[in-house]
Amino acid sequence: MKSVQVRFPPEELERIDALVEKGKYHSRSEFIRDAVRKAEMIRSLEEMSRICEREDITAEELIESGKEVREELYTEMFEAK
């Protein structure tokens, strides 16, 4: 893993530190990594939503498609052996 330097306002660090002290995260770094992952997930979901809207795909169709993909992946990974 590579490191980067990030600056936060004191109030934000206090909120992060409070979560660390409560045991929600092991460290500031863990909190920041989690926040970045969540932000990226939200960005991906927003992009998926735009694509679905453009392609006229309903939420139900998307969910069903996801089930099919998971089943195929599971079969490929575990049942093919």
Stockholm file with secondary structure:
# STOCKHOLM 1.0

chainA/1-81         MKSVQVRFPPEELERIDALVEKGKYHSRSEFIRDAVRKAEMIRSLEEMSRICEREDITAEELIESGKEVREELYTEMFEAK
#=GR chainA/1-81 SS CCCCCCCCCHHHHHHHHHHHHTTSCSSHHHHHHHHHHHHHHHHHHHHHHHHHHHHTCCHHHHHHHHHHHHHHHHIIIIICC
#=GC SS_cons        CCCCCCCCCHHHHHHHHHHHHTTSCSSHHHHHHHHHHHHHHHHHHHHHHHHHHHHTCCHHHHHHHHHHHHHHHHIIIIICC
//
